[in-house]
């Protein structure tokens, strides 16, 4: 089901909307947001210089640091009295990034999430259990209002108490699950521990997963636990841009449709800032063109992807972003080699003998980096020969994929930490020595 007619506009119509809203947004932030005005003045750019979509590249970037430097409300384009909601990041690496919403912003947010929910197969008769944490995190409330808007019944169960989550799924007849991919897998594990078969005893037929990158290997792992008939789609967003709803996969799973009437995407070289041609892979930059409170312009997401402007088989014409390859700030440089955690995940999940849980540890030994990968066995075994051969096979495949050697530590089932929210799989201990 396609939720709104805007999703099928022609490229010409999309670009006309984008240009009109971009010009209005640039004029508004120049007038009302002092840090923006200072950035534009320093770059020698005035609002009148923006006459076409190609002129977007003239505008300066905005980063997470700009939000922190202007904490809490310095980048807002409306007075505090106009705000009806405030969210914020955890602030674990510094000042939290604060985002605000007017009533119109909440309506736009709800519209965007309704679209991506329908892309993933959600319908009015679904019972949607939201296993994101409610609170300052935008994920739970974003999906909540979007799904509620299409008529679905919401079970706002949040995170934690996984046994009770399974009880609710069984007793309420949950058909749609909202969670991170890793927590969706954890819930299937818990169901089995409680004596249930997630495929036969539960009614979950749709998983709208987000907040973590969904690799093809992880999607296949979801099918193993929840059944091949499960519709698993990824959706994308971040608090600074709005929350979930920036883009989402349809059931053809050929990229995430970006709500282009609200967001203009660009792909840049993360090192030079140069805008890359269509189809090139680089860092995603997003401009918000229909936000009242926090209309960010050219926000650097640090996420690595590419764009496809060809219409999709589903009938939607918005451009699609490829499933993320990783984040530029998650990339590990090990002995001079660029390593994305997603590359390691693909290797781990290619072995049937392993479960979906792993941990990456990077240490410094003398003047050299040491990479250790802890992986969890799917089933216990006492055969030393089998374990030794498995370890060699994993190590060989890691060497082929990364061009690096790694130490492989095989762990017993249910040994590694499980996560209810976004999984934390990397321990980079080099700075502690």
HELIX and SHEET records of a PDB file:
HELIX    1   1 UNK A    5  UNK A    8  5                                   4    
HELIX    2   2 UNK A   11  UNK A   32  1                                  22    
HELIX    3   3 UNK A   34  UNK A   43  1                                  10    
HELIX    4   4 UNK A   47  UNK A   49  5                                   3    
HELIX    5   5 UNK A   53  UNK A   58  5                                   6    
HELIX    6   6 UNK A   64  UNK A   69  1                                   6    
HELIX    7   7 UNK A   80  UNK A   82  5                                   3    
HELIX    8   8 UNK A  103  UNK A  119  1                                  17    
HELIX    9   9 UNK A  138  UNK A  149  1                                  12    
HELIX   10  10 UNK A  162  UNK A  172  1                                  11    
HELIX   11  11 UNK A  181  UNK A  193  1                                  13    
HELIX   12  12 UNK A  198  UNK A  201  1                                   4    
HELIX   13  13 UNK A  216  UNK A  226  1                                  11    
HELIX   14  14 UNK A  341  UNK A  348  1                                   8    
HELIX   15  15 UNK A  384  UNK A  402  1                                  19    
HELIX   16  16 UNK A  430  UNK A  432  5                                   3    
SHEET    1   A 2 UNK A  85  UNK A  88  0                                        
SHEET    2   A 2 UNK A  98  UNK A 101 -1                                        
SHEET    1   B 9 UNK A 153  UNK A 155  0                                        
SHEET    2   B 9 UNK A 127  UNK A 130  1                                        
SHEET    3   B 9 UNK A 176  UNK A 179  1                                        
SHEET    4   B 9 UNK A 206  UNK A 209  1                                        
SHEET    5   B 9 UNK A 231  UNK A 238  1                                        
SHEET    6   B 9 UNK A 243  UNK A 249 -1                                        
SHEET    7   B 9 UNK A 256  UNK A 258 -1                                        
SHEET    8   B 9 UNK A 320  UNK A 321 -1                                        
SHEET    9   B 9 UNK A 307  UNK A 308 -1                                        
SHEET    1   C 4 UNK A 263  UNK A 268  0                                        
SHEET    2   C 4 UNK A 282  UNK A 288 -1                                        
SHEET    3   C 4 UNK A 299  UNK A 305 -1                                        
SHEET    4   C 4 UNK A 326  UNK A 327 -1                                        
SHEET    1   D 2 UNK A 332  UNK A 334  0                                        
SHEET    2   D 2 UNK A 337  UNK A 339 -1                                        
SHEET    1   E 4 UNK A 407  UNK A 411  0                                        
SHEET    2   E 4 UNK A 368  UNK A 377  1                                        
SHEET    3   E 4 UNK A 354  UNK A 365 -1                                        
SHEET    4   E 4 UNK A 426  UNK A 428  1                                        
END                                                                             
